[in-house]
C-alpha cells in the first residue's frame, strides 16, 4: 500500500493534477473548429458550454459522497481515464444535441477528477512536514499549458482534429497508468461534506473567488474564439492565447507563497487584481498582435494568486468554521469557472465577444476595490 509521505505518491498526485489541467486545456483550441463545423452562434455555444458546467457541478456533488465511501483513488482512476476516452468523441459530434451529451460527460469526468484529486492531495499534504498544495495546483496549470500548446502544435501541423484529440488521449492514459500504482488506497473516514451558505465576510470572499474563476473560465473557453474573430491569429493558432495564460499561471503559482510572505495578502491581492485588469486592457485595446497577446501573460500572472489568497483568508476568518467557509468559497468558485463562460456566450450574442471581455475586466476591478475587506 503506498505511503502518503513517499516521493512516488507525491509524484502520482502531481500526475493527477497534470492530467486534469491537460484534459480541460485540450478543449480550448478546439472551440473555433467545432463552432465552425456545426455552424452555431455564440449563444448556442454558450448553451453547450453550460453542458460542461452542469455536468461538472453534478459530478462534484456526487464525487464527495462516493469518495467518502470508497476512497479517492477509484474515483481518480475512473474519471481520469474517462476524461481521456471522451476527448476523441468531441470531433465526432454531428449535431448540437450529440455535442451537448458529449460535453456533459466531458464535464462530469473533469469535475469528478478535480474533486477527487484535491481530496487525495489534502491527505498527502497532511502526512507531509511542509505545504504541498500550491505545488500540486501549479501542476494543474502546467498541464493546461502543455495541453493547449500540444493541441495547438498538432493543429498548426495541419493534423485533423480527431488525430490531435487521439494523441492527447494517449498522453492522458499514459499518465494515469503511471500514477495508478502509487495513489493512496486508504478509505478516508466518512464525513458530513455538505455545501454551506456563506456568512459574514465569506459572502465577499466567495463573490471575489467566483469572479476570479469566471475570468479564468472565460479565457479557457473563449480566448481562442476572440483572437481568431479579431483576426489576430489563424484558427490553427487559436490556442496560443490560452497557452500563454496557462504558462503565466504556472510561474505565478510557483512564486505565490514567497510573494505572500514578503508583501502580505492585501498587497498581493491588490497587485494581482491590477495586473489582471491591465492584461485585459492590453489584450483588448492594442491592435498589434504580438503586444496584444502579451495581455494573456499579464492576465495569467494576475489571476494566479488571487484565489490562493482568498482561500487562505477564508480559512483564517472567524465568521464561520474554516472548513465550512472553504466549502462555500469552493462552491462559488467552481460555479464561476463552469457556469460563467456560458453567460459570456449570452452576453456576446447581445453586445459582442470583445465587450464581454471588457466586462470581465470590470469585474476584476471589484477584486482590487474589495481587497481590504477580504483581508481584514
C-alpha positions in Angstrom: 0.0 0.0 0.0 1.5 3.4 -1.0 2.7 5.6 1.8 1.4 9.2 1.6 4.9 10.5 2.5 6.8 8.9 -0.3 8.0 10.8 -3.3 6.3 8.3 -5.6 2.9 9.1 -4.0 3.5 12.8 -4.3 4.5 12.3 -8.0 1.3 10.3 -8.6 -0.7 13.1 -7.1 1.1 15.6 -9.3 0.3 13.5 -12.4 -3.4 13.5 -11.5 -3.4 17.3 -11.4 -1.4 17.4 -14.6 -4.0 15.2 -16.4 -6.8 17.4 -15.0 -5.2 20.5 -16.4 -4.1 18.9 -19.7 -7.6 17.4 -20.4 -9.5 20.7 -19.9 -7.0 22.7 -21.9 -7.2 20.3 -24.9 -10.8 21.6 -25.3 -9.8 25.3 -25.7 -8.1 25.2 -29.1 -11.0 23.0 -30.4 -13.7 25.6 -29.9 -13.4 27.6 -33.1 -13.3 24.4 -35.2 -16.3 22.9 -33.6 -18.2 26.2 -33.8 -17.4 26.4 -37.5 -18.2 22.7 -38.2 -21.6 22.9 -36.7 -22.3 26.5 -37.8 -23.6 27.6 -34.4 -23.9 31.1 -32.9 -22.2 32.4 -29.7 -25.5 32.0 -27.8 -25.8 28.3 -28.8 -22.1 27.8 -28.0 -22.8 29.3 -24.6 -25.6 26.7 -24.0 -23.2 23.9 -25.0 -20.6 25.3 -22.6 -23.3 25.2 -19.9 -23.5 21.5 -20.5 -19.8 21.2 -19.4 -20.5 23.3 -16.3 -23.7 21.4 -15.4 -22.0 18.0 -15.8 -19.1 19.1 -13.6 -21.3 20.5 -10.9 -23.5 17.4 -10.7 -20.4 15.2 -10.7 -18.8 17.3 -7.9 -21.7 16.8 -5.6 -21.7 13.0 -6.2 -17.9 12.7 -6.0 -17.7 13.9 -2.4 -20.2 11.3 -1.3 -18.7 8.4 -3.3 -15.1 9.2 -2.4 -16.0 9.3 1.3 -17.2 5.7 1.0 -14.6 4.1 -1.3 -11.7 6.5 -1.2 -10.4 9.0 -3.8 -8.2 6.6 -5.7 -11.0 4.7 -7.6 -12.7 8.0 -8.5 -9.4 9.5 -9.7 -8.8 6.5 -12.0 -12.3 6.2 -13.4 -12.7 9.9 -14.0 -9.1 10.3 -15.4 -9.4 7.5 -17.9 -13.0 8.6 -18.8 -11.7 12.2 -19.5 -9.2 10.7 -21.9 -11.7 8.5 -23.7 -14.3 11.2 -24.1 -12.0 13.7 -25.6 -11.7 12.0 -29.0 -15.5 11.7 -29.1 -16.0 15.5 -29.3 -15.0 15.9 -33.0 -17.4 13.1 -33.9 -20.4 15.2 -32.8 -22.6 15.8 -35.9 -25.3 17.7 -34.2 -25.8 20.2 -31.3 -27.7 17.6 -29.3 -24.9 15.0 -29.6 -22.2 17.5 -28.8 -24.2 18.6 -25.7 -24.3 15.0 -24.4 -20.6 14.5 -25.0 -19.8 17.8 -23.3 -21.9 16.9 -20.3 -20.0 13.7 -20.0 -16.7 15.5 -20.5 -17.6 18.0 -17.8 -18.7 15.2 -15.4 -15.4 13.4 -15.8 -13.5 16.7 -15.4 -15.4 17.7 -12.2 -15.0 14.3 -10.6 -11.3 14.2 -11.3 -10.9 17.7 -9.9 -12.6 17.0 -6.6 -11.1 13.5 -6.1 -7.5 14.6 -6.8 -7.9 17.5 -4.4 -9.2 15.2 -1.7 -6.2 12.9 -2.4 -3.8 15.9 -2.3 -5.2 17.0 1.1 -4.4 13.6 2.6 -0.9 13.6 1.1 -0.2 17.1 2.4 -1.4 16.3 5.9 1.1 13.5 6.1 3.9 15.7 5.0 6.0 18.2 7.0 5.6 21.0 4.5 2.9 22.7 2.4 2.3 21.0 -0.9 -1.0 22.3 -2.3 0.4 25.2 -4.2 2.8 22.9 -6.0 0.0 20.5 -6.8 -2.1 23.3 -8.3 0.9 24.5 -10.2 0.9 21.1 -11.9 -2.7 21.7 -13.0 -1.6 25.0 -14.6 1.4 23.3 -16.2 -0.8 20.6 -17.6 -3.1 23.2 -19.0 -0.2 24.9 -20.7 1.1 21.7 -22.1 -2.4 20.6 -23.3 -3.1 23.9 -25.1 0.3 24.0 -26.6 0.2 20.4 -27.7 -3.1 20.6 -29.4 -2.3 23.9 -31.0 1.0 22.5 -32.3 -0.7 19.5 -33.9 -3.4 21.6 -35.5 -0.7 24.0 -36.8 0.9 21.0 -38.5 -2.4 20.6 -40.3 -3.4 17.4 -38.5 -7.1 16.9 -38.3 -9.0 17.5 -35.0 -9.6 13.8 -34.4 -6.0 12.9 -34.7 -5.0 15.7 -32.3 -7.6 14.5 -29.8 -6.4 10.9 -30.0 -2.8 12.0 -29.4 -3.9 13.9 -26.4 -5.9 11.0 -25.1 -2.9 8.7 -25.4 -0.8 11.0 -23.2 -3.5 11.2 -20.6 -4.0 7.5 -20.5 -0.2 7.0 -20.1 0.0 9.5 -17.2 -3.0 7.9 -15.4 -1.4 4.4 -15.8 1.8 5.6 -14.3 0.1 7.2 -11.3 -2.3 4.4 -10.6 0.0 2.1 -8.6 1.2 4.9 -6.3 -2.1 6.5 -5.4 -3.3 6.0 -1.8 -5.6 3.1 -1.3 -6.8 4.1 2.2 -10.5 4.9 2.6 -10.9 8.2 4.4 -13.3 8.3 7.4 -16.8 9.2 6.3 -17.7 12.8 7.0 -20.5 15.3 6.6 -19.3 17.0 3.5 -22.1 19.4 2.8 -22.5 22.7 1.0 -22.7 25.6 3.4 -24.3 29.0 2.9 -21.7 31.8 3.4 -21.9 34.0 6.4 -20.4 37.4 7.2 -17.2 38.2 5.3 -17.4 34.8 3.5 -20.1 36.4 1.2 -17.4 38.8 -0.1 -14.7 36.3 -0.3 -16.9 33.8 -2.2 -18.1 36.5 -4.6 -14.5 37.6 -5.4 -13.5 33.9 -5.8 -16.3 33.4 -8.3 -15.1 36.5 -10.3 -11.6 35.2 -10.4 -12.7 31.7 -11.6 -15.2 33.3 -14.0 -12.3 35.2 -15.7 -10.2 32.0 -15.8 -13.1 30.1 -17.4 -13.6 32.9 -19.9 -10.0 32.7 -21.0 -10.2 28.9 -21.3 -13.4 28.7 -23.3 -13.5 32.0 -25.3 -9.9 33.2 -25.8 -9.3 31.2 -29.0 -12.5 32.4 -30.5 -11.7 36.0 -29.5 -8.3 36.2 -31.1 -9.5 34.3 -34.2 -12.6 36.5 -34.6 -10.5 39.7 -34.2 -8.1 38.3 -36.9 -5.1 38.4 -34.6 -4.2 34.7 -35.4 -5.4 32.0 -37.7 -7.8 29.3 -36.4 -5.0 26.8 -36.2 -3.2 29.1 -33.7 -6.3 29.8 -31.6 -4.9 28.0 -28.6 -1.8 30.3 -28.4 -3.6 32.8 -26.1 -4.6 30.2 -23.5 -1.1 28.6 -23.7 0.5 32.0 -22.8 -2.1 32.4 -20.0 -1.5 28.9 -18.6 2.3 29.4 -18.7 2.0 32.6 -16.7 -0.3 30.9 -14.2 2.3 28.3 -13.6 5.0 30.9 -13.0 2.7 32.9 -10.7 1.7 30.0 -8.6 5.2 28.7 -8.2 6.2 32.0 -6.7 2.9 32.8 -4.9 3.9 31.6 -1.4 7.1 33.6 -1.5 5.4 36.8 -2.6 2.7 36.4 0.1 5.4 36.0 2.8 7.2 39.1 1.6 4.4 41.5 0.8 1.4 40.2 2.7 -2.0 39.0 1.4 -3.5 42.5 1.0 -0.7 43.9 -1.2 -0.5 40.7 -3.2 -4.3 40.7 -3.8 -4.3 44.4 -4.9 -1.3 43.9 -7.2 -2.7 40.7 -8.7 -6.0 42.4 -9.4 -4.4 45.4 -11.0 -2.1 43.1 -13.1 -5.0 41.1 -14.4 -7.1 44.2 -15.3 -4.0 45.6 -17.1 -3.7 42.4 -19.0 -7.3 42.7 -20.3 -6.7 46.3 -21.4 -3.5 45.2 -23.3 -5.4 42.3 -24.9 -8.4 44.3 -26.0 -7.2 47.8 -26.6 -4.0 47.2 -28.6 -4.2 46.0 -32.2 -0.7 44.9 -32.7 -0.8 41.1 -32.3 2.5 40.5 -30.5 1.7 43.1 -27.9 -1.9 42.2 -27.6 -1.2 38.6 -27.0 1.1 39.6 -24.2 -2.0 40.6 -22.4 -2.7 36.9 -21.8 0.6 36.6 -19.9 -0.4 39.6 -17.7 -3.8 38.1 -17.0 -2.3 34.8 -16.1 0.2 36.3 -13.7 -2.5 38.4 -12.1 -5.1 35.6 -11.7 -2.6 33.1 -10.4 -2.5 34.3 -6.8 -6.0 35.8 -6.3 -7.6 32.5 -5.5 -4.9 31.2 -3.2 -5.0 34.5 -1.2 -8.8 34.3 -0.9 -8.8 30.7 0.2 -6.2 31.5 2.8 -8.3 34.4 4.1 -11.4 32.1 4.2 -9.5 29.7 6.4 -8.5 32.5 8.8 -11.7 34.4 9.3 -13.9 34.0 12.3 -17.4 34.4 10.9 -17.9 30.7 10.4 -15.9 27.4 10.8 -13.0 27.3 8.4 -14.0 24.0 6.8 -17.5 25.2 6.0 -16.1 28.6 4.8 -13.7 26.9 2.4 -16.5 24.6 1.2 -18.7 27.7 0.5 -15.9 29.5 -1.3 -15.0 26.5 -3.4 -18.6 26.1 -4.5 -18.8 29.7 -5.5 -15.5 29.5 -7.4 -16.4 26.4 -9.4 -19.8 27.9 -10.2 -17.9 30.9 -11.7 -15.5 28.8 -13.8 -18.1 26.3 -15.0 -21.3 28.4 -15.5 -19.7 31.8 -16.1 -18.3 31.1 -19.6 -21.9 30.1 -20.7 -23.1 33.5 -19.5 -20.3 35.1 -21.5 -21.8 33.5 -24.6 -25.2 35.1 -24.0 -23.6 38.5 -23.4 -21.5 38.1 -26.5 -24.6 37.4 -28.5 -26.0 40.8 -27.5 -23.0 43.1 -27.4 -20.1 41.1 -29.0 -17.4 39.0 -27.6 -14.9 41.9 -27.2 -17.4 43.8 -25.0 -17.9 40.6 -22.9 -14.2 40.5 -22.2 -14.3 44.2 -21.1 -17.0 43.1 -18.7 -14.6 40.6 -17.2 -12.0 43.4 -16.7 -14.6 45.5 -14.9 -15.5 42.6 -12.6 -11.8 42.2 -11.7 -11.7 45.8 -10.6 -14.0 44.7 -7.8 -11.3 42.4 -6.6 -9.0 45.5 -6.2 -11.7 47.6 -4.6 -12.7 45.0 -2.1 -9.2 43.6 -1.3 -9.1 45.4 2.1 -12.4 44.0 3.2 -11.5 40.4 2.3 -8.1 40.6 4.0 -9.2 42.2 7.3 
